[in-house]
Amino acid sequence: MLARPDEASGPAWFVESQVRGSAKPFGYNSAFRLGGENDRTRTFPLGVASIPPSAVAAFVASRGIGQYIRQHFLDTTFRGLYHANAFDMALLFPYFIVLILLASYGMHRYVLVYLYYKHRKNRTTDPPEHFADLPRVTVQLPIFNEQFVVERLVDAICRLQYPLDKLDVQVLDDSTDETQAVARGLVESYAARGFPITYHHRTNREGFKAGALAEGMQSAKGEFIAIFDADFVPPEDFLLKIIHHFTDPKIGMVQTRWTHINRKYSFLTEVEAILLDGHFVLEHSGRARSGVFFNFNGTAGAWRRIAIEEAGGWQHNTLTEDTDLSYRAQLKGWKFVYLQDVECPAELPVEMTAFKTQQARWAKGLIQTSKKILPSVIRSDQPFRVKLEAWYHLTANLSYPLMVVLSVLLLPAMIIRFYQGWFQMLYIDLPLFMASTFSISSFYLVSQRELFPKSWPRALLYLPFLMALGIGLTITNTRAVVEALIGQKSAFARTPKYRVESKTDRVNAAKYRRRLGWVPWLELLIGGYFALTVYYAIANENYITVPFLVLFVVGYWYTGLMSLLQGRFSGLALGAETHTKPFPVGV
């Protein structure tokens, strides 16, 4: 290494480096030389206290932000030397196509936030009028192997404030385990006390949930149909809050907002709650307020019976029968109402495998619905904005296979872009990354601010992990999306719930856990691949990309490790209550 004076600016303290053929600031070697034009060169070891203050000041200046920018963003080492070849373009072309598509879906989140605030005056709160005589309502409770939560559900339904002579409760049970005895016993107990509740059990499970709802409608007595999944606990005044919105004869469905019984149970449930809050605050409200299509969520809402029938009834050729029916009904001209202020509590999945099962079912079902419904939407006479929103809504999960492609191309693209220059990476790659990733953080922050005006900054702690979790779901959801695209059918995979409501409860129901398979191991492997990209980025001082890459590492490793380890140590909790009895207490 040789010292060199900078004649233009006086003494400067550099060590010559061969990396990229440019000068590097002090710090890369264990000794340096001080020297000016008229000074004899002297070598100092690191940490020598006799270094002149002027030398220290010059050294600090050389390591300043300006010098860093000059060396890394304005460097012209490879100008005229590097030329992209066909191989490079074969990698970069799909890389940029994927980034642009992901950025498009990211920008759509900003559009939903815009619609939410632009049409805030259209927020639905009070019904247009009230029924003079309350109509008859059938409450359907579709369940399948829900022995730990069915008692809580039936008890909540039998507490609803609604005239018993105008109420009709159906327990639609497709269970194959002890839940049958539990549910039948509960129904008999409440029926003996005068509640209008009946038990219906199927042995073939044809059509899964959609089939159970369709069969229940054959004996339903109500003009309106309210539906609750097994893990929901509707408040006592729920029906009275929603039924009067049906005084408008054009209203076919009323949906309410989900809240979360066990939000604070674990770090995972906190993140899940924020994800669902974004959906129920910004997506549903933004769409409902701006007059475009939105969907029934399969529970915590009610339908006008004739709207179901005119739309073609419950159909089971998709895994999201609720969204399928919603679009068919709206294409028939029925209007939907979303009540953001009416809450219906539910239990969040407490295990990673259960959460991934739920997300994969939704991802696959929405793609199936898009294949089935979008052609009809596009051919309809609906305004363009309705068609465009339907496209983004139903195809949103295509972002998962796009993320897989991005994962494969990211490291080679980083290498190629490195030789093309940093400035190009800043003004091309960075805006696309910002559009596709930062839209997520702003989207969910807005939802938390709307729900929790005083404590919403707390959500900032969870945002990096929320983004990482979304990345970690890529493999599971990509598999589901590909199955939907190629037409591969699968059973309706229920999300197991264990009546875990507080941190004193623990899961002790291994029978409902799904097999892990190869996906968690693949997630760990891909996380290791991204750890190598982090190393490459740091080694080449590409620090701007490091936070993005770390999200990939954390996301894949978190979902993979949690899938492998969660439930293995649940028995170590102290003072926890376990569900060891095969039947809930009181049956």
C-alpha positions as CSV (number, residue, x, y, z in Angstrom):
1,M,0.0,0.0,0.0
2,L,1.3,3.5,-0.9
3,A,0.4,6.8,0.5
4,R,-0.6,9.5,-1.9
5,P,-1.1,13.3,-1.2
6,D,-4.2,14.9,-2.7
7,E,-2.7,18.0,-4.2
8,A,-6.0,19.6,-4.8
9,S,-7.1,19.6,-1.2
10,G,-4.0,19.3,0.9
11,P,-3.1,16.2,2.8
12,A,-5.5,13.4,2.5
13,W,-5.3,10.1,4.3
14,F,-6.0,7.2,1.9
15,V,-4.8,3.7,1.4
16,E,-4.7,2.5,-2.2
17,S,-7.1,-0.4,-2.8
18,Q,-7.4,-2.7,-5.8
19,V,-11.1,-3.3,-5.1
20,R,-13.0,-1.9,-8.1
21,G,-9.8,0.0,-8.9
22,S,-10.7,2.9,-6.6
23,A,-9.4,4.5,-3.5
24,K,-10.8,3.2,-0.2
25,P,-10.9,5.2,3.0
26,F,-8.7,4.2,6.0
27,G,-10.0,1.3,7.9
28,Y,-9.3,-1.6,5.6
29,N,-5.8,-2.2,6.9
30,S,-4.0,-2.3,10.2
31,A,-1.6,0.5,9.5
32,F,-1.6,3.7,7.4
33,R,0.8,6.3,6.3
34,L,0.6,10.1,6.9
35,G,2.3,12.4,4.5
36,G,2.0,15.7,2.8
37,E,3.9,17.3,0.0
38,N,6.8,18.4,2.3
39,D,6.5,15.9,5.0
40,R,8.5,12.7,5.5
41,T,6.2,9.7,5.3
42,R,5.7,8.1,8.7
43,T,3.9,4.9,9.5
44,F,1.6,4.6,12.5
45,P,0.0,1.5,13.9
46,L,-3.7,1.7,14.7
47,G,-4.6,3.4,17.9
48,V,-1.4,5.4,18.3
49,A,-2.2,8.4,20.5
50,S,0.4,10.7,18.8
51,I,-1.6,11.2,15.6
52,P,-2.0,14.9,15.0
53,P,-5.5,16.4,15.4
54,S,-5.3,17.6,11.8
55,A,-4.7,14.1,10.6
56,V,-7.7,12.8,12.6
57,A,-9.9,15.6,11.2
58,A,-8.8,14.8,7.7
59,F,-9.3,11.1,8.3
60,V,-12.9,11.6,9.6
61,A,-13.6,13.8,6.6
62,S,-12.4,11.1,4.3
63,R,-14.8,8.7,5.8
64,G,-17.8,11.1,5.6
65,I,-21.0,10.6,3.8
66,G,-19.8,12.6,0.8
67,Q,-16.8,10.4,0.3
68,Y,-19.0,7.3,0.6
69,I,-21.4,8.6,-2.0
70,R,-18.5,9.6,-4.4
71,Q,-16.9,6.2,-4.1
72,H,-20.1,4.0,-4.3
73,F,-22.6,5.9,-6.3
74,L,-20.6,8.1,-8.6
75,D,-17.8,5.6,-9.3
76,T,-17.2,5.1,-13.0
77,T,-14.8,2.2,-12.8
78,F,-16.7,-0.1,-15.1
79,R,-17.9,2.7,-17.5
80,G,-17.1,1.5,-21.0
81,L,-15.8,-1.9,-19.7
82,Y,-19.1,-3.7,-18.8
83,H,-21.7,-4.4,-21.4
84,A,-24.8,-6.4,-20.7
85,N,-24.9,-9.6,-22.7
86,A,-27.8,-11.9,-23.7
87,F,-27.5,-14.0,-20.5
88,D,-27.6,-10.8,-18.3
89,M,-30.7,-9.6,-20.1
90,A,-32.4,-13.0,-19.8
91,L,-32.1,-12.6,-16.0
92,L,-32.8,-8.9,-15.8
93,F,-35.9,-8.9,-18.0
94,P,-38.0,-11.3,-15.8
95,Y,-36.5,-9.6,-12.7
96,F,-37.9,-6.2,-13.7
97,I,-41.2,-7.7,-14.9
98,V,-41.7,-9.3,-11.5
99,L,-40.7,-6.1,-9.7
100,I,-43.1,-4.1,-11.8
101,L,-46.0,-6.5,-11.2
102,L,-45.3,-6.6,-7.4
103,A,-45.1,-2.8,-7.4
104,S,-48.5,-2.7,-9.1
105,Y,-50.1,-4.8,-6.4
106,G,-48.3,-2.6,-3.8
107,M,-49.6,0.6,-5.4
108,H,-53.1,-0.9,-5.2
109,R,-52.8,-0.8,-1.4
110,Y,-52.3,2.9,-1.6
111,V,-55.4,3.1,-3.8
112,L,-57.4,1.4,-1.1
113,V,-56.2,3.8,1.5
114,Y,-57.1,6.7,-0.8
115,L,-60.6,5.3,-1.4
116,Y,-61.1,4.7,2.3
117,Y,-60.5,8.4,3.1
118,K,-62.0,9.9,0.0
119,H,-65.3,8.3,0.6
120,R,-65.4,8.5,4.3
121,K,-68.8,10.3,4.1
122,N,-70.2,7.0,2.7
123,R,-69.5,5.1,5.9
124,T,-72.5,3.0,6.9
125,T,-73.5,3.3,10.5
126,D,-77.3,3.5,11.1
127,P,-79.9,1.6,9.0
128,P,-82.2,3.7,6.8
129,E,-85.2,2.6,9.0
130,H,-86.3,-0.1,11.4
131,F,-88.6,-3.1,10.9
132,A,-91.9,-2.5,12.7
133,D,-92.1,-6.3,13.0
134,L,-88.9,-8.2,13.2
135,P,-88.4,-10.8,10.4
136,R,-87.6,-14.4,11.0
137,V,-83.9,-15.2,11.1
138,T,-82.2,-18.6,10.7
139,V,-78.8,-18.9,12.3
140,Q,-76.5,-21.5,10.7
141,L,-73.5,-22.9,12.6
142,P,-71.4,-25.0,10.3
143,I,-68.9,-27.1,12.3
144,F,-66.4,-29.9,11.7
145,N,-64.3,-31.5,14.5
146,E,-64.6,-28.5,16.8
147,Q,-64.9,-30.2,20.2
148,F,-63.1,-27.4,22.1
149,V,-65.0,-24.4,20.9
150,V,-68.5,-25.7,20.0
151,E,-69.9,-25.2,23.5
152,R,-68.7,-21.5,23.5
153,L,-70.4,-21.0,20.1
154,V,-73.7,-22.5,21.0
155,D,-73.9,-20.7,24.3
156,A,-73.2,-17.4,22.6
157,I,-75.9,-18.0,20.0
158,C,-78.5,-18.9,22.6
159,R,-77.8,-15.6,24.4
160,L,-78.7,-13.5,21.3
161,Q,-81.3,-10.9,22.0
162,Y,-83.9,-11.8,19.5
163,P,-87.5,-13.0,19.9
164,L,-87.4,-16.8,20.2
165,D,-90.5,-17.2,18.0
166,K,-88.6,-15.4,15.2
167,L,-85.4,-17.4,15.6
168,D,-84.3,-20.7,14.0
169,V,-80.8,-22.1,15.0
170,Q,-79.2,-24.9,13.0
171,V,-76.1,-26.7,14.2
172,L,-74.7,-28.2,10.9
173,D,-72.3,-30.8,12.0
174,D,-70.0,-32.7,9.6
175,S,-67.7,-33.9,12.4
176,T,-66.1,-37.3,12.5
177,D,-64.8,-37.3,16.1
178,E,-66.1,-36.6,19.6
179,T,-67.6,-33.3,18.5
180,Q,-70.7,-35.2,17.4
181,A,-71.6,-36.2,20.9
182,V,-70.6,-32.8,22.3
183,A,-72.7,-30.8,19.8
184,R,-75.7,-33.2,20.0
185,G,-75.7,-33.0,23.8
186,L,-75.6,-29.2,23.7
187,V,-78.5,-29.0,21.3
188,E,-80.6,-31.4,23.3
189,S,-79.9,-29.4,26.5
190,Y,-80.8,-26.0,25.0
191,A,-83.8,-27.4,23.1
192,A,-85.2,-28.8,26.4
193,R,-85.0,-25.3,27.8
194,G,-87.1,-23.9,25.0
195,F,-84.6,-22.7,22.5
196,P,-85.4,-23.1,18.8
197,I,-82.3,-25.1,18.0
198,T,-81.9,-28.3,15.9
199,Y,-79.0,-30.6,15.2
200,H,-78.1,-31.8,11.7
201,H,-75.4,-34.3,11.0
202,R,-74.0,-35.4,7.6
203,T,-71.8,-38.4,7.0
204,N,-70.6,-37.7,3.5
205,R,-69.3,-34.1,3.8
206,E,-70.1,-33.5,0.2
207,G,-69.3,-29.9,-0.7
208,F,-67.7,-29.4,2.7
209,K,-68.9,-26.1,4.3
210,A,-70.8,-25.0,1.2
211,G,-72.6,-28.3,1.1
212,A,-73.6,-28.1,4.7
213,L,-75.0,-24.6,4.3
214,A,-76.9,-25.6,1.2
215,E,-78.4,-28.6,2.9
216,G,-79.3,-26.5,5.9
217,M,-81.2,-24.0,3.8
218,Q,-83.6,-26.8,2.7
219,S,-85.1,-26.8,6.2
220,A,-84.3,-23.2,7.2
221,K,-87.4,-21.2,8.2
222,G,-85.9,-17.7,8.1
223,E,-86.2,-15.0,5.5
224,F,-82.7,-14.0,6.5
225,I,-79.7,-16.3,7.1
226,A,-77.0,-15.4,9.7
227,I,-73.8,-17.6,9.7
228,F,-71.1,-18.1,12.3
229,D,-68.1,-20.3,12.2
230,A,-67.2,-22.4,15.3
231,D,-64.6,-20.0,16.7
232,F,-66.8,-16.9,16.8
233,V,-68.6,-15.4,19.8
234,P,-71.2,-12.9,18.6
235,P,-72.3,-10.3,21.2
236,E,-75.9,-10.5,22.5
237,D,-77.2,-7.6,20.4
238,F,-75.5,-8.7,17.2
239,L,-78.7,-9.5,15.2
240,L,-80.5,-6.4,16.4
241,K,-77.6,-4.3,15.1
242,I,-77.6,-5.7,11.6
243,I,-81.1,-6.9,10.8
244,H,-82.6,-3.4,10.3
245,H,-80.2,-2.7,7.4
246,F,-82.3,-5.2,5.4
247,T,-85.2,-2.7,5.4
248,D,-83.7,-1.6,2.1
249,P,-85.0,-4.3,-0.3
250,K,-81.9,-4.0,-2.5
251,I,-79.6,-5.1,0.3
252,G,-78.6,-8.8,-0.1
253,M,-75.8,-9.2,2.5
254,V,-74.5,-7.4,5.7
255,Q,-71.0,-8.1,6.8
256,T,-69.5,-7.0,10.2
257,R,-65.9,-6.6,11.4
258,W,-63.9,-9.4,13.0
259,T,-62.2,-8.7,16.3
260,H,-59.9,-11.0,18.1
261,I,-60.4,-12.8,21.4
262,N,-56.8,-13.9,21.9
263,R,-55.0,-10.9,20.2
264,K,-52.4,-10.7,23.0
265,Y,-51.9,-14.4,23.4
266,S,-48.5,-14.4,21.5
267,F,-46.4,-12.6,19.1
268,L,-47.9,-14.6,16.3
269,T,-51.5,-13.7,17.2
270,E,-50.5,-10.0,17.5
271,V,-49.2,-10.0,13.9
272,E,-52.2,-12.0,12.7
273,A,-54.6,-9.5,14.2
274,I,-52.8,-6.6,12.4
275,L,-53.1,-8.5,9.1
276,L,-56.8,-9.0,9.6
277,D,-57.4,-5.5,10.7
278,G,-55.9,-4.2,7.5
279,H,-58.4,-6.4,5.5
280,F,-61.4,-5.4,7.6
281,V,-60.7,-1.7,7.9
282,L,-59.1,-0.6,4.6
283,E,-60.1,-3.3,2.1
284,H,-63.7,-3.8,3.1
285,S,-64.4,-0.2,4.0
286,G,-62.5,1.2,1.0
287,R,-64.4,-1.0,-1.4
288,A,-67.8,-0.7,0.3
289,R,-67.6,3.1,0.5
290,S,-66.5,3.6,-3.1
291,G,-69.3,1.3,-4.5
292,V,-67.2,-1.5,-5.9
293,F,-67.6,-5.2,-5.2
294,F,-66.5,-6.7,-1.9
295,N,-67.1,-10.1,-0.3
296,F,-68.9,-11.9,2.5
297,N,-66.2,-13.4,4.8
298,G,-68.1,-16.7,5.4
299,T,-69.1,-15.8,9.0
300,A,-70.1,-12.9,11.2
301,G,-72.7,-11.7,8.7
302,A,-76.2,-12.3,7.3
303,W,-77.8,-12.8,3.9
304,R,-81.2,-12.2,2.5
305,R,-82.3,-15.7,1.5
306,I,-83.7,-14.8,-1.9
307,A,-80.3,-13.2,-2.7
308,I,-78.6,-16.5,-2.2
309,E,-81.1,-18.3,-4.3
310,E,-81.1,-15.8,-7.2
311,A,-77.3,-15.9,-7.3
312,G,-77.3,-19.7,-7.7
313,G,-77.0,-20.8,-4.1
314,W,-74.0,-22.2,-2.3
315,Q,-71.5,-23.9,-4.7
316,H,-68.5,-25.9,-3.7
317,N,-66.2,-25.8,-6.8
318,T,-64.0,-23.3,-5.0
319,L,-62.5,-23.2,-1.4
320,T,-63.8,-19.7,-0.9
321,E,-67.5,-20.3,-1.4
322,D,-68.3,-17.1,0.4
323,T,-66.4,-14.9,-2.1
324,D,-67.8,-16.9,-5.0
325,L,-71.4,-16.4,-3.9
326,S,-70.7,-12.7,-3.1
327,Y,-69.6,-11.9,-6.6
328,R,-72.4,-13.8,-8.2
329,A,-75.0,-12.0,-6.1
330,Q,-73.5,-8.6,-6.8
331,L,-73.5,-9.3,-10.5
332,K,-77.2,-10.0,-10.1
333,G,-77.6,-6.5,-8.8
334,W,-77.7,-7.1,-5.1
335,K,-76.1,-4.5,-2.8
336,F,-73.9,-5.2,0.2
337,V,-73.4,-3.4,3.4
338,Y,-70.3,-3.4,5.5
339,L,-70.6,-2.3,9.2
340,Q,-67.1,-1.4,10.4
341,D,-68.5,-0.4,13.8
342,V,-70.2,-3.7,14.5
343,E,-67.7,-6.2,16.0
344,C,-67.8,-10.0,16.2
345,P,-65.0,-11.5,18.2
346,A,-63.2,-14.7,17.0
347,E,-60.2,-16.8,18.0
348,L,-57.0,-16.5,16.0
349,P,-54.9,-19.5,15.2
350,V,-52.2,-19.9,17.8
351,E,-49.9,-22.3,15.9
352,M,-47.9,-21.5,12.7
353,T,-49.1,-24.6,10.9
354,A,-52.8,-23.7,11.6
355,F,-52.2,-20.2,10.4
356,K,-50.5,-21.4,7.2
357,T,-53.3,-23.8,6.6
358,Q,-55.8,-21.0,6.8
359,Q,-53.8,-18.7,4.5
360,A,-53.2,-21.4,1.9
361,R,-56.9,-22.2,1.8
362,W,-57.8,-18.5,1.3
363,A,-55.1,-18.1,-1.4
364,K,-56.1,-21.1,-3.3
365,G,-59.8,-20.3,-3.0
366,L,-59.4,-16.8,-4.3
367,I,-57.5,-17.9,-7.4
368,Q,-60.2,-20.6,-8.0
369,T,-62.8,-17.9,-7.7
370,S,-60.9,-15.5,-10.0
371,K,-60.8,-18.2,-12.7
372,K,-64.5,-18.8,-12.3
373,I,-65.9,-15.3,-11.8
374,L,-63.5,-12.8,-13.5
375,P,-64.7,-13.7,-17.0
376,S,-68.3,-12.9,-16.0
377,V,-67.2,-9.7,-14.3
378,I,-65.2,-8.5,-17.3
379,R,-68.1,-9.3,-19.7
380,S,-70.7,-7.5,-17.4
381,D,-71.9,-4.0,-17.9
382,Q,-70.2,-2.9,-14.6
383,P,-68.1,0.3,-14.7
384,F,-64.4,-0.2,-15.4
385,R,-63.4,0.8,-11.9
386,V,-65.5,-2.1,-10.6
387,K,-63.8,-4.6,-13.0
388,L,-60.3,-3.3,-12.2
389,E,-60.9,-3.6,-8.4
390,A,-62.3,-7.1,-8.9
391,W,-59.1,-8.0,-10.8
392,Y,-56.8,-6.8,-8.1
393,H,-59.0,-8.3,-5.3
394,L,-59.3,-11.8,-6.8
395,T,-55.8,-12.1,-8.2
396,A,-53.8,-10.6,-5.3
397,N,-52.4,-13.9,-4.3
398,L,-50.5,-14.2,-7.6
399,S,-47.9,-12.1,-5.8
400,Y,-46.8,-15.2,-4.0
401,P,-45.4,-17.1,-7.0
402,L,-44.0,-13.8,-8.2
403,M,-42.1,-13.6,-4.9
404,V,-40.7,-17.0,-5.5
405,V,-39.4,-15.9,-8.9
406,L,-38.0,-12.8,-7.3
407,S,-36.3,-14.9,-4.7
408,V,-34.5,-16.9,-7.4
409,L,-33.5,-13.9,-9.5
410,L,-32.5,-11.5,-6.7
411,L,-28.9,-12.6,-6.1
412,P,-27.8,-12.8,-9.8
413,A,-29.7,-9.6,-10.5
414,M,-27.8,-7.9,-7.6
415,I,-24.5,-9.1,-9.1
416,I,-25.3,-7.8,-12.6
417,R,-26.7,-4.5,-11.4
418,F,-23.6,-4.0,-9.2
419,Y,-21.5,-3.9,-12.4
420,Q,-24.0,-1.6,-14.1
421,G,-23.5,1.0,-11.4
422,W,-25.1,2.1,-8.2
423,F,-27.0,5.1,-9.5
424,Q,-29.1,3.0,-11.8
425,M,-29.9,0.7,-8.9
426,L,-31.1,3.7,-6.9
427,Y,-33.4,5.3,-9.5
428,I,-34.8,2.0,-10.9
429,D,-34.7,-0.8,-8.4
430,L,-35.3,1.2,-5.2
431,P,-38.6,2.8,-6.2
432,L,-40.0,-0.6,-7.3
433,F,-38.9,-2.1,-4.0
434,M,-40.4,0.8,-2.1
435,A,-43.7,0.5,-4.0
436,S,-44.0,-3.2,-3.4
437,T,-42.8,-3.4,0.3
438,F,-43.4,0.0,2.0
439,S,-47.0,0.0,0.8
440,I,-47.5,-2.9,3.2
441,S,-46.2,-1.0,6.2
442,S,-48.2,2.2,5.5
443,F,-51.3,0.1,4.7
444,Y,-51.4,-1.7,8.1
445,L,-50.3,1.4,10.1
446,V,-53.3,3.3,8.7
447,S,-55.6,0.5,9.8
448,Q,-54.1,0.5,13.3
449,R,-54.4,4.3,13.5
450,E,-58.1,4.0,12.6
451,L,-58.8,1.4,15.2
452,F,-56.5,2.5,18.0
453,P,-56.1,6.3,17.7
454,K,-54.1,6.5,21.0
455,S,-52.0,3.4,20.9
456,W,-51.4,2.8,17.2
457,P,-47.6,3.6,17.3
458,R,-47.2,0.4,19.2
459,A,-47.9,-1.4,15.8
460,L,-44.5,0.0,14.6
461,L,-42.8,-2.7,16.6
462,Y,-44.6,-5.4,14.7
463,L,-44.3,-4.1,11.2
464,P,-41.0,-5.6,10.3
465,F,-42.2,-9.0,11.5
466,L,-45.5,-8.6,9.7
467,M,-43.6,-8.0,6.5
468,A,-41.3,-10.9,7.2
469,L,-44.3,-13.2,8.0
470,G,-45.9,-12.3,4.7
471,I,-42.6,-13.2,2.9
472,G,-42.4,-16.5,5.0
473,L,-45.9,-17.5,3.7
474,T,-44.6,-17.5,0.1
475,I,-43.8,-21.2,-0.3
476,T,-47.1,-22.4,1.3
477,N,-49.3,-20.0,-0.6
478,T,-47.4,-20.4,-3.9
479,R,-48.1,-24.1,-3.7
480,A,-51.8,-23.3,-3.1
481,V,-51.9,-20.8,-6.0
482,V,-50.2,-23.2,-8.4
483,E,-52.7,-25.9,-7.5
484,A,-55.5,-23.5,-8.2
485,L,-54.1,-22.4,-11.5
486,I,-53.6,-26.0,-12.8
487,G,-57.1,-27.1,-11.5
488,Q,-55.9,-29.5,-8.8
489,K,-58.7,-30.1,-6.3
490,S,-58.3,-30.4,-2.6
491,A,-60.4,-30.9,0.5
492,F,-61.6,-28.0,2.6
493,A,-58.8,-27.8,5.2
494,R,-60.3,-26.4,8.5
495,T,-58.2,-24.2,10.7
496,P,-58.0,-26.0,14.1
497,K,-59.0,-23.9,17.1
498,Y,-58.5,-24.9,20.8
499,R,-60.3,-22.3,22.8
500,V,-57.0,-20.6,23.7
501,E,-58.0,-17.2,24.9
502,S,-55.3,-16.0,27.3
503,K,-51.7,-16.6,28.0
504,T,-52.7,-19.1,30.8
505,D,-54.2,-21.4,28.2
506,R,-52.1,-23.9,26.2
507,V,-52.7,-26.2,23.3
508,N,-53.0,-29.9,24.1
509,A,-54.7,-31.3,21.1
510,A,-52.1,-32.9,18.8
511,K,-54.9,-34.8,17.0
512,Y,-55.9,-31.6,15.2
513,R,-52.3,-30.7,14.1
514,R,-51.6,-31.1,10.4
515,R,-48.5,-33.0,9.1
516,L,-45.6,-30.7,8.5
517,G,-44.3,-32.2,5.2
518,W,-41.4,-30.8,3.3
519,V,-42.4,-27.1,3.2
520,P,-40.7,-26.0,6.5
521,W,-37.4,-27.6,5.5
522,L,-37.6,-25.7,2.1
523,E,-38.4,-22.5,4.0
524,L,-35.2,-23.0,6.1
525,L,-33.2,-23.7,3.0
526,I,-34.4,-20.6,1.2
527,G,-33.8,-18.5,4.3
528,G,-30.2,-19.8,4.2
529,Y,-29.9,-18.7,0.5
530,F,-31.0,-15.2,1.5
531,A,-28.5,-15.2,4.3
532,L,-25.9,-15.6,1.6
533,T,-27.3,-12.7,-0.3
534,V,-27.0,-10.6,2.9
535,Y,-23.4,-11.6,3.1
536,Y,-22.8,-10.7,-0.5
537,A,-24.5,-7.3,-0.1
538,I,-22.4,-6.4,3.0
539,A,-19.2,-7.7,1.4
540,N,-19.8,-5.4,-1.6
541,E,-21.0,-2.5,0.6
542,N,-24.5,-2.7,-0.9
543,Y,-26.0,-1.6,2.5
544,I,-29.2,-0.2,1.1
545,T,-30.5,-3.6,0.1
546,V,-29.5,-5.3,3.4
547,P,-32.8,-4.4,5.3
548,F,-34.9,-5.8,2.5
549,L,-32.8,-9.0,2.4
550,V,-32.9,-9.5,6.2
551,L,-36.7,-9.5,6.0
552,F,-36.5,-12.5,3.6
553,V,-34.1,-14.3,6.0
554,V,-36.2,-13.6,9.1
555,G,-39.5,-14.5,7.3
556,Y,-38.4,-17.8,5.9
557,W,-36.6,-18.9,9.0
558,Y,-39.4,-17.8,11.3
559,T,-42.1,-19.6,9.5
560,G,-40.0,-22.7,9.0
561,L,-38.7,-23.0,12.6
562,M,-42.1,-22.2,14.1
563,S,-43.7,-24.9,11.9
564,L,-41.2,-27.4,13.1
565,L,-41.0,-26.4,16.8
566,Q,-44.3,-25.0,17.8
567,G,-46.3,-27.4,19.9
568,R,-43.2,-29.3,20.9
569,F,-42.7,-27.4,24.1
570,S,-46.3,-26.4,25.0
571,G,-46.2,-28.7,27.9
572,L,-43.5,-26.7,29.6
573,A,-45.8,-23.7,30.4
574,L,-46.3,-23.2,34.1
575,G,-49.7,-22.7,35.6
576,A,-51.4,-23.4,32.3
577,E,-54.8,-24.9,31.9
578,T,-55.1,-27.7,29.4
579,H,-58.0,-29.3,27.6
580,T,-57.5,-32.8,28.7
581,K,-61.1,-33.8,28.9
582,P,-62.6,-35.2,25.6
583,F,-65.8,-33.1,26.2
584,P,-66.1,-29.5,27.4
585,V,-67.2,-29.0,30.9
586,G,-71.0,-29.1,31.4
587,V,-71.8,-31.7,28.8
